[in-house]
Amino acid sequence: MATLQMDEVSLNSEPVYDDEAEEFEIEGDCAMTEYVGQTGIIQNPLPPAVGMEFESYEDVYYFYNCYAKEQGFGVRVSNTWYRKSKERYRGKLSCSSAGFKKKSEANRPRPETRTGCPAMIKFRLMETKRWRIIEVELEHNHLISPTSGKFYKSHKTLGAGTKRPLQADVAEGVQTIRLFRTVIIDSDGCGNADVNDGTYGNNVDHYNQLRFKEGDALAVHNYFCSSQLMNPNFLYSIDLNEKGCLRNIFWADARSRVAYGYFGDVVAIDTTCLTDKYEVPLVSFIGVNHHGHRVLLGCGLVAGETIESYIWLFRAWLTCMLGRPPQAIITAQCRILQAAVADVFPRASHCLCLSLIMQKIPEKLGGLLEFEAITVALNRAVYHSLRVDEFETTWEKMIQHFGIGDHRWLQALYEDRKRWVPVYLKDIFLAGMFPNQQNEVVAPFFDGYLHRNTPLKIFFDKYDQALRTRQQKEALANLESRNSRFVPRCSFEFQLEKLYTNDIFKKFQREVEGIYSCFSTRQKHADGHILTYIVKGQIEVEENRREARDYEVSFDTTEMEVFCVCGLFNFKGYLCRHALAVLNQNGMEEIPPQYILSRWRKDMKRTYVLDHGCNGIDINNPVHRYDHLYKCIVQVVEEARKSQDRYKDAIQALDEILNKVHLIEDHPV
């Protein structure tokens, strides 16, 4: 541990808040210099580095400000993040030349002095209550010089007193800044722990490095090398810690990248392997294809459940997908995940997986005296509420009746209710990826292939097996959808049987059948061209017990838009029985085109880059042609590089091929 000394620091001043900042986030020039009103200054300060830890926010600022004065630049507070309790938990300090000033409407605006300088440090509050530097940029985009004599506002309170050397003993009236070095766990599980007051290992960072076992690193390397060789659009990205060790990894193959173009509207981020402590710290990005099957859109291995790892991984994935974020994202309920999603995907609708939440009921509520009755009441509030006020009333009655208002898990659920209770999510398109029915559970993408104790070194074999199985299942579903025929029972089925894949059409059929279980469809009122109907139907509220419900359906006869209070279309991607009943009553023989989604169609040509090794290629498909030619030429390169003679022959042969190809007259494909 290195100890840095300075004169006593006054911590009585309050920071100045920026009026333009969002709630709990402070942006712009804050008067942090009020914290340091002494004449002492650190002698020859170390450059900031990832992993340095300090006892307070103010210590971080003072340390960076001393370093800045030594180097010849000023410091300003770019961001400070606050929890709802007003406690600070993250910060960013930048060079005073960072960013650019807002344009002034004054007649004689001040000249621009900022340069958009990238130099900065980011730091956050750890569970140990210390502040750790988590990101550092030392390079400036402008000249800096400690001898320039330029005055910076942040240096004002450092004073011009004599620089004092570090002392071994702390004199009376002198405050110590404690700087801790983060300990990194080596691949063999051991590390050199810094000594802190006679104890070892108190500040071991378990989340700064992937903990590989023997053979794991080689397995990752071999898989990535072979994938890049055989797949021209395979992409991977690696995040290293300050010691050059692997911290996070991301990868996606060509098929995943192309699939995202078709099915990237809704993405689930599966972190089950982290929360359930799997040996493989896998994070999966999952979509749903035209058959309603899960499709892989990328994977990552992360050192731990930290906001830094998640943000890095999400940004790597978003870059791979050409910066096009999904419309909706589904994750487990986790504050760190929610913060990372908000940071990287600020415009996406973030939903929390309902089935994962409901699976926790026995664990979280099992100790309550009336557990079974509470579970029934909770299910009723969540699954059977059709309107927001109905949910709020039912939830409050449950809380009051069972006296569980102080239950912390239920309190947290209620705070997040707009992200997971179906009644709040009806305006978000979720493509069947949000299980909103009781007992509806979605199996993980690698279910049956990846288990808690599966070693990383054999994971990639399982990974390939899972992908092949999924691709074969999709190919078979494509074939069956093209060749099979259903016997339509109504005009709606006749319309969609020709367009939709079998799996989606069968789900739609169940809604058509449900029309006949609706007791009545009556018009409630009319407001110009907008008609409102009440459709009576039945729902199963408990096992073997059904209950009649009224579903309000509005129909715009001009725009041909229909909306049911059950919200099935946005949840699943096809119209519900109640909406179909209203269309049928209005003499509609076809479903309006806006409710026929291209993502479910079987007649759309989707240009996946497939593995054609055993199945041949479609020469009519330009993407397939490119993929196959690339693989062939890679084999030539591998052989030709082995000797000068082979190289010369290969170059000559390639020139001849290129000349021959140029002479071929192109024909329309």
Disulfide bonds with the S-S distance in Angstrom:
none
